[in-house]
Amino acid sequence: MLKYFFLLLTEFLIAVTAKQQKTRQGHSIHNCEEFNSVLKKVRFSVHEEEERNKRLENRGFTYADNIFGAAPTYDTCSANIGKIARLHTVAAQYFKDKYNVPEDQFKNYVAKSPAPKYRPIDGRGNNLNNPEWGASDTPFARFGPKGYADGVNVPKKALSGAPLPNPRKIVEEALTKATRAAPPPLAYGVFALMTVLFITHDVHYQTAVQPSDAEKEIQCCLDDRSKALPASLSHPSCFPIEIAKNDTLYQQGGVGCISLVRSERAEYTDQVQAGEIMNRATSFLDLSLIYGNHQSELDPIRLYSGGLFRMGRNNLLPVDSNGKYIPSMRRFTMVPMASIWPSLFARNHNYLAQGLAEINPQWDDETLFQEARRINIALFQYNLITSKAVEASISNIPIKEEYDGTRNAATTLEFSIAYRMAHYYIHDNMLWQDENLNEKRHHWAH
């Protein structure tokens, strides 16, 4: 992809030279030497940032990964896509600041690929004319324009140019002043909540920028979380939230800083899309929560015999040879109830594979696995979506079943944010019964 980046830069520079476009400083690129100078500056800037980030990591400004990080399978493909996207973002900022070239003038190319027989794990090829639409590691779509202060990457600011108000302060004031609403006349059970979470998490998986050691996460606050790291020691993707000393929630723990890292960026192959946010999940309802979003996630949880999953303890969920879940499932295993739907469909895959093997003894492992997966996904889509079960019970919004090849299927950022409201309804306590009907109360923090 680097060669396409250089080709894009070359075309830009030729266009700028041809039009004799003037910059704010009155400069334009006139010759090959100046072009090489620009190219060198962009590459050097990215290299310097990477080296600085490594120095910060070596000094200990990372911490152990948690369940919401991308480790341990933030694979090479994802890392390279993020790196190229950052390179393009720096280039876009440079051209905007130096040559007054708007981002939308960057030329876009879409690679065409033949349609495979089976649905690819990463979602590519669903749309024949635009095979990357809705694929994993591609940008979220947007209903509105990007709101960056510079139009490229700098976080949004107030109209006055000052930083926006502290988000934690806004939330605290809103919650402390709000009047608790009366219970709704119709209350859904927790199973309905888990259905919504299962569907929505199948189509979005947003992760923060990762350090070079994928087992760690970027640290933006001091070890004691009393305040943010100074700018000289802070990763450029850090966006910490300062906490007031009299905060009603955090004051007892002495927390003065929440370590927040900006989201990883992404773009479509051979397209410069500076500042777009990566969705690691496919945007299709394809059971990626159990099958994974990358081949590197699927391979370890397959038995490669009879088209079966490698199931974990109590036949609950697919695991690798070390008994670990794929990253997309790690988010769900923190809330036991959330594992119900994934467990049902994982077991159903093996049930389907075994049934197909009985009536098609000539099929090999790959055919059995792919056919079972195809049927399993169809059952998921029908029973939860096209049967109108969700439409009738939750959304009441008609589902359009007509295919539109001109519409990008990518999950929108606005959707991924809005449906996080379901987290609010997760109970702190849950009452469980074992096979002997003995009750046990379970509590977890979220």
C-alpha positions as CSV (number, residue, x, y, z in Angstrom):
1,M,0.0,0.0,0.0
2,L,3.0,2.3,0.5
3,K,3.6,2.4,-3.3
4,Y,0.0,3.7,-3.8
5,F,0.6,6.4,-1.1
6,F,3.6,7.6,-3.1
7,L,1.7,7.5,-6.3
8,L,-1.1,9.6,-4.7
9,L,1.4,12.1,-3.5
10,T,3.0,12.3,-7.0
11,E,-0.4,13.0,-8.6
12,F,-1.2,15.6,-6.1
13,L,2.1,17.4,-6.6
14,I,1.7,17.3,-10.4
15,A,-1.8,18.7,-10.0
16,V,-0.6,21.4,-7.7
17,T,2.2,22.4,-10.1
18,A,-0.1,22.4,-13.1
19,K,-2.5,24.7,-11.5
20,Q,0.2,26.8,-9.9
21,Q,-1.8,26.7,-6.7
22,K,-0.6,29.3,-4.2
23,T,-0.2,28.5,-0.6
24,R,-0.8,30.8,2.3
25,Q,2.9,31.5,2.3
26,G,2.8,32.0,-1.5
27,H,4.7,28.8,-2.4
28,S,3.9,25.9,-4.7
29,I,5.9,22.9,-5.8
30,H,7.8,23.5,-9.1
31,N,10.2,20.7,-9.6
32,C,11.3,17.2,-8.7
33,E,13.7,18.3,-6.0
34,E,11.0,20.1,-4.1
35,F,8.7,17.1,-4.5
36,N,11.4,14.8,-3.0
37,S,11.8,17.3,-0.2
38,V,8.1,17.2,0.7
39,L,8.0,13.4,0.6
40,K,11.1,13.2,2.8
41,K,9.5,15.5,5.4
42,V,6.3,13.5,5.6
43,R,8.1,10.2,6.0
44,F,10.6,11.7,8.5
45,S,7.7,13.2,10.6
46,V,6.0,9.8,10.9
47,H,9.3,8.1,11.6
48,E,10.1,10.5,14.4
49,E,6.7,10.1,16.0
50,E,7.1,6.3,16.0
51,E,10.5,6.5,17.5
52,R,9.3,8.9,20.2
53,N,6.4,6.5,21.0
54,K,8.8,3.6,21.4
55,R,10.9,5.6,23.8
56,L,7.9,6.4,25.9
57,E,6.9,2.7,25.9
58,N,10.4,1.7,27.0
59,R,10.2,4.2,29.9
60,G,7.1,2.3,31.1
61,F,4.3,4.5,29.9
62,T,2.1,1.6,29.2
63,Y,0.1,-0.7,31.4
64,A,-1.4,-4.2,31.3
65,D,-4.0,-4.8,28.6
66,N,-7.7,-5.1,29.8
67,I,-10.7,-6.7,28.2
68,F,-11.5,-3.8,25.9
69,G,-8.0,-3.7,24.3
70,A,-7.2,-5.4,21.0
71,A,-4.5,-7.7,22.4
72,P,-3.4,-10.4,22.1
73,T,-4.4,-10.7,18.5
74,Y,-4.2,-7.2,17.3
75,D,-2.6,-8.8,14.3
76,T,0.0,-7.5,11.8
77,C,-2.7,-6.7,9.2
78,S,-4.6,-4.4,11.6
79,A,-1.3,-2.8,12.8
80,N,-0.2,-2.1,9.2
81,I,-3.5,-0.6,8.2
82,G,-3.4,1.7,11.2
83,K,0.2,2.7,10.3
84,I,-0.6,3.5,6.7
85,A,-3.7,5.5,7.8
86,R,-1.6,7.5,10.2
87,L,0.9,8.2,7.4
88,H,-1.8,9.5,5.2
89,T,-3.2,11.6,8.0
90,V,0.1,13.3,8.5
91,A,0.4,13.8,4.8
92,A,-3.1,15.3,4.6
93,Q,-2.3,17.7,7.4
94,Y,1.0,18.7,5.8
95,F,-0.7,19.5,2.4
96,K,-3.5,21.4,4.1
97,D,-1.2,23.5,6.2
98,K,1.7,24.0,3.6
99,Y,-0.1,24.0,0.3
100,N,-3.8,24.7,1.3
101,V,-4.9,21.5,-0.4
102,P,-8.2,20.3,0.9
103,E,-8.6,16.6,1.9
104,D,-11.3,15.9,-0.6
105,Q,-8.9,16.5,-3.5
106,F,-7.0,13.3,-2.7
107,K,-7.8,10.7,-5.4
108,N,-9.5,7.5,-4.4
109,Y,-9.0,4.1,-5.9
110,V,-10.9,0.9,-5.1
111,A,-9.4,-2.5,-5.7
112,K,-11.7,-4.9,-7.4
113,S,-11.7,-8.6,-6.5
114,P,-13.6,-11.7,-7.6
115,A,-16.5,-12.8,-5.4
116,P,-15.6,-16.0,-3.3
117,K,-18.0,-18.9,-2.9
118,Y,-18.3,-18.4,0.8
119,R,-18.6,-15.3,2.9
120,P,-15.1,-14.2,3.8
121,I,-14.4,-13.9,7.5
122,D,-13.3,-10.3,7.2
123,G,-16.5,-9.3,5.2
124,R,-14.7,-8.4,2.0
125,G,-16.5,-9.1,-1.3
126,N,-20.0,-8.6,0.0
127,N,-20.5,-5.8,-2.5
128,L,-19.2,-6.8,-5.9
129,N,-18.5,-3.2,-7.1
130,N,-17.1,-2.1,-3.7
131,P,-15.7,-5.2,-2.1
132,E,-14.3,-3.4,1.0
133,W,-17.6,-1.7,2.0
134,G,-18.5,-3.1,5.4
135,A,-15.3,-5.2,5.8
136,S,-13.3,-5.4,9.1
137,D,-10.5,-2.9,9.6
138,T,-12.2,-0.3,7.4
139,P,-13.7,3.1,8.5
140,F,-16.9,3.6,10.2
141,A,-19.4,5.5,8.1
142,R,-20.8,8.9,9.3
143,F,-24.1,10.5,9.1
144,G,-22.5,13.9,9.4
145,P,-19.1,15.4,8.4
146,K,-16.0,15.0,10.5
147,G,-15.7,17.6,13.2
148,Y,-12.0,18.0,13.6
149,A,-10.7,21.5,14.4
150,D,-8.4,21.5,11.4
151,G,-10.7,19.3,9.3
152,V,-8.2,16.5,9.4
153,N,-7.2,15.2,12.8
154,V,-7.0,17.8,15.6
155,P,-9.9,17.3,18.2
156,K,-12.8,19.6,17.9
157,K,-12.7,22.9,19.7
158,A,-15.2,25.6,20.7
159,L,-16.0,28.3,18.2
160,S,-13.8,30.6,20.2
161,G,-10.9,28.3,19.6
162,A,-10.7,27.2,23.3
163,P,-10.9,23.5,24.3
164,L,-14.4,22.1,24.7
165,P,-15.9,21.8,28.2
166,N,-14.7,18.9,30.4
167,P,-16.9,15.9,29.4
168,R,-16.8,14.4,32.9
169,K,-18.0,17.7,34.4
170,I,-20.9,17.8,32.0
171,V,-21.9,14.2,32.8
172,E,-21.7,14.8,36.5
173,E,-23.7,18.0,36.4
174,A,-26.4,16.4,34.2
175,L,-26.7,13.3,36.5
176,T,-26.8,15.2,39.8
177,K,-29.4,17.7,38.5
178,A,-31.5,15.2,36.7
179,T,-34.8,13.9,38.1
180,R,-35.1,10.1,38.1
181,A,-37.8,9.0,35.7
182,A,-40.6,6.8,36.7
183,P,-40.4,3.1,35.7
184,P,-41.8,2.5,32.2
185,P,-45.1,0.8,32.0
186,L,-43.5,-1.9,29.9
187,A,-40.1,-3.1,31.1
188,Y,-38.0,-5.6,29.1
189,G,-36.1,-8.4,30.8
190,V,-32.4,-8.7,30.7
191,F,-32.6,-11.3,27.9
192,A,-33.9,-8.6,25.6
193,L,-31.0,-6.5,26.6
194,M,-28.5,-9.3,25.8
195,T,-30.2,-9.7,22.4
196,V,-29.6,-6.1,21.6
197,L,-26.0,-6.2,22.8
198,F,-25.3,-9.4,20.8
199,I,-26.7,-7.9,17.6
200,T,-25.0,-4.5,17.9
201,H,-21.6,-5.9,19.0
202,D,-21.6,-8.1,15.9
203,V,-21.3,-5.0,13.7
204,H,-19.0,-2.7,15.6
205,Y,-15.7,-3.1,17.5
206,Q,-13.9,0.1,18.1
207,T,-10.4,0.0,19.6
208,A,-7.9,2.6,20.7
209,V,-4.5,3.2,19.1
210,Q,-2.2,0.4,20.2
211,P,1.5,0.5,21.4
212,S,4.0,-1.6,19.6
213,D,3.7,-4.2,22.3
214,A,0.1,-5.4,21.8
215,E,0.0,-6.9,25.3
216,K,0.0,-3.4,26.7
217,E,-2.1,-0.3,26.4
218,I,-1.0,3.3,26.1
219,Q,-0.8,5.2,29.4
220,C,-2.0,8.8,29.6
221,C,-2.1,9.3,33.4
222,L,0.4,9.0,36.2
223,D,0.6,5.6,37.8
224,D,-1.6,6.8,40.7
225,R,-4.1,8.4,38.3
226,S,-3.8,11.6,40.1
227,K,-3.2,13.7,37.0
228,A,-2.4,13.4,33.3
229,L,1.2,12.8,32.1
230,P,3.0,16.0,31.0
231,A,3.0,16.6,27.2
232,S,6.7,15.7,26.9
233,L,5.9,12.2,28.2
234,S,2.5,11.7,26.6
235,H,1.7,9.6,23.6
236,P,0.3,11.8,20.7
237,S,-2.9,9.7,20.8
238,C,-3.5,10.5,24.4
239,F,-6.7,12.4,25.2
240,P,-7.0,12.2,29.0
241,I,-10.0,13.4,30.9
242,E,-9.2,15.5,34.0
243,I,-11.3,14.8,37.1
244,A,-12.2,17.5,39.6
245,K,-11.1,17.0,43.2
246,N,-14.7,17.3,44.4
247,D,-16.1,14.8,41.9
248,T,-18.9,12.8,43.5
249,L,-17.8,9.5,42.1
250,Y,-14.0,9.6,42.0
251,Q,-13.0,11.8,44.9
252,Q,-12.9,8.9,47.4
253,G,-10.3,7.1,45.3
254,G,-8.2,10.2,44.7
255,V,-8.6,9.8,40.9
256,G,-7.8,12.9,39.0
257,C,-7.3,11.5,35.5
258,I,-9.0,9.0,33.2
259,S,-6.7,7.6,30.7
260,L,-8.4,8.0,27.3
261,V,-6.6,7.1,24.1
262,R,-8.0,8.2,20.7
263,S,-9.4,5.6,18.3
264,E,-7.3,3.8,15.8
265,R,-7.6,5.2,12.3
266,A,-8.4,3.3,9.0
267,E,-9.1,3.8,5.3
268,Y,-10.1,1.8,2.3
269,T,-7.3,0.3,0.3
270,D,-5.5,2.9,-2.0
271,Q,-7.8,5.7,-0.7
272,V,-6.5,8.6,1.4
273,Q,-9.1,9.2,4.1
274,A,-7.4,11.1,6.9
275,G,-8.9,11.0,10.3
276,E,-11.4,8.2,9.8
277,I,-12.0,5.7,12.6
278,M,-11.4,2.0,12.3
279,N,-14.1,-0.6,12.9
280,R,-12.4,-3.9,13.6
281,A,-15.7,-5.8,13.2
282,T,-17.4,-6.5,9.9
283,S,-20.5,-4.4,9.5
284,F,-22.6,-7.4,8.5
285,L,-24.7,-9.6,10.7
286,D,-22.4,-12.6,10.2
287,L,-21.8,-13.9,13.7
288,S,-18.4,-12.4,13.8
289,L,-18.6,-12.5,17.6
290,I,-18.1,-16.3,17.5
291,Y,-16.3,-16.7,14.1
292,G,-14.0,-13.7,14.4
293,N,-13.3,-10.8,12.1
294,H,-10.0,-12.0,10.8
295,Q,-8.6,-15.3,9.6
296,S,-6.0,-15.1,12.4
297,E,-8.9,-15.2,14.9
298,L,-10.8,-18.1,13.3
299,D,-7.9,-20.5,12.7
300,P,-7.0,-21.2,16.4
301,I,-10.6,-22.0,17.4
302,R,-11.2,-24.6,14.6
303,L,-10.6,-28.3,15.1
304,Y,-10.0,-28.8,11.4
305,S,-11.9,-32.1,11.7
306,G,-15.5,-32.6,10.7
307,G,-16.0,-28.8,10.2
308,L,-16.2,-28.3,14.0
309,F,-15.3,-25.6,16.5
310,R,-12.9,-26.4,19.3
311,M,-15.3,-25.9,22.2
312,G,-14.2,-24.9,25.7
313,R,-15.3,-26.1,29.1
314,N,-18.9,-27.2,29.4
315,N,-19.3,-26.9,25.7
316,L,-19.8,-23.1,26.2
317,L,-17.8,-21.2,23.6
318,P,-15.1,-21.8,21.0
319,V,-11.6,-21.5,22.4
320,D,-8.0,-21.8,21.1
321,S,-5.6,-24.6,22.2
322,N,-4.8,-22.6,25.3
323,G,-8.5,-22.3,26.3
324,K,-8.7,-18.6,25.4
325,Y,-11.6,-16.8,23.6
326,I,-11.2,-14.7,20.5
327,P,-10.9,-10.9,21.3
328,S,-14.4,-10.0,20.2
329,M,-15.8,-12.5,22.7
330,R,-13.7,-11.2,25.6
331,R,-16.0,-8.2,26.0
332,F,-19.0,-10.5,26.4
333,T,-17.5,-13.0,28.9
334,M,-17.3,-10.2,31.5
335,V,-21.1,-10.4,31.8
336,P,-22.2,-14.1,32.1
337,M,-25.7,-13.5,30.7
338,A,-24.1,-12.0,27.5
339,S,-22.7,-15.4,26.6
340,I,-26.1,-17.0,26.1
341,W,-26.6,-16.1,22.5
342,P,-23.0,-16.7,21.3
343,S,-23.0,-20.1,23.1
344,L,-26.3,-21.1,21.4
345,F,-25.0,-20.2,17.9
346,A,-21.5,-21.8,18.5
347,R,-23.2,-25.0,19.6
348,N,-25.5,-24.8,16.7
349,H,-22.6,-24.6,14.3
350,N,-21.2,-27.9,15.5
351,Y,-24.8,-29.4,15.4
352,L,-25.1,-28.4,11.8
353,A,-21.7,-29.6,10.8
354,Q,-22.4,-33.0,12.3
355,G,-25.7,-33.2,10.6
356,L,-24.2,-32.2,7.2
357,A,-21.5,-34.8,7.6
358,E,-24.1,-37.6,8.0
359,I,-25.9,-36.7,4.8
360,N,-22.8,-35.7,2.8
361,P,-20.0,-38.1,3.9
362,Q,-17.9,-37.0,0.8
363,W,-17.5,-33.4,2.1
364,D,-14.2,-32.5,3.5
365,D,-13.6,-30.4,6.7
366,E,-13.5,-27.1,4.9
367,T,-16.8,-27.7,3.1
368,L,-18.5,-28.8,6.2
369,F,-17.3,-25.8,8.2
370,Q,-18.3,-23.3,5.5
371,E,-21.7,-24.8,4.8
372,A,-22.5,-25.0,8.5
373,R,-21.3,-21.4,9.0
374,R,-23.5,-20.3,6.1
375,I,-26.6,-21.9,7.5
376,N,-25.8,-20.7,11.0
377,I,-25.5,-17.1,9.8
378,A,-28.8,-17.4,7.9
379,L,-30.6,-18.7,11.0
380,F,-29.2,-15.8,13.0
381,Q,-30.3,-13.2,10.4
382,Y,-33.7,-14.7,10.0
383,N,-34.6,-15.4,13.7
384,L,-33.4,-12.1,15.0
385,I,-33.8,-9.7,12.1
386,T,-35.9,-10.6,9.1
387,S,-38.5,-12.5,11.2
388,K,-39.2,-9.0,12.6
389,A,-38.7,-10.2,16.2
390,V,-36.4,-7.3,17.0
391,E,-38.4,-4.8,14.9
392,A,-41.6,-5.7,16.7
393,S,-40.3,-5.8,20.2
394,I,-37.7,-3.0,20.3
395,S,-37.2,-0.6,17.4
396,N,-40.6,-0.5,15.6
397,I,-38.6,0.8,12.7
398,P,-39.4,-1.0,9.4
399,I,-36.5,-3.0,8.1
400,K,-35.7,-2.4,4.4
401,E,-35.1,-5.8,2.8
402,E,-34.3,-4.5,-0.8
403,Y,-30.7,-4.7,-1.7
404,D,-29.0,-1.4,-2.7
405,G,-25.6,-2.0,-4.2
406,T,-24.9,1.8,-4.2
407,R,-25.2,2.0,-0.4
408,N,-22.2,1.5,1.8
409,A,-23.0,-1.1,4.4
410,A,-20.5,0.2,6.9
411,T,-21.7,0.7,10.5
412,T,-22.0,4.3,11.4
413,L,-20.1,6.0,14.2
414,E,-23.4,7.5,15.4
415,F,-24.9,4.0,15.7
416,S,-22.0,2.5,17.6
417,I,-22.2,5.4,20.1
418,A,-26.0,5.4,20.5
419,Y,-26.3,1.7,21.2
420,R,-23.8,1.8,24.0
421,M,-26.7,3.1,26.1
422,A,-27.6,-0.6,26.6
423,H,-24.7,-0.8,28.9
424,Y,-26.6,1.3,31.4
425,Y,-29.2,-1.4,31.8
426,I,-26.8,-4.2,32.8
427,H,-27.6,-5.1,36.3
428,D,-25.0,-5.1,39.1
429,N,-26.5,-8.3,40.6
430,M,-28.0,-11.4,39.1
431,L,-29.7,-14.3,40.8
432,W,-28.6,-17.7,39.5
433,Q,-30.0,-21.2,40.0
434,D,-28.0,-24.4,39.5
435,E,-29.3,-27.7,38.3
436,N,-30.6,-28.4,41.9
437,L,-32.4,-25.0,42.0
438,N,-30.1,-23.7,44.6
439,E,-30.0,-19.9,44.4
440,K,-26.8,-17.8,44.3
441,R,-26.5,-14.0,43.9
442,H,-23.7,-12.9,41.6
443,H,-22.3,-9.4,41.6
444,W,-19.8,-7.9,39.1
445,A,-18.5,-4.4,38.4
446,H,-19.0,-2.8,34.9
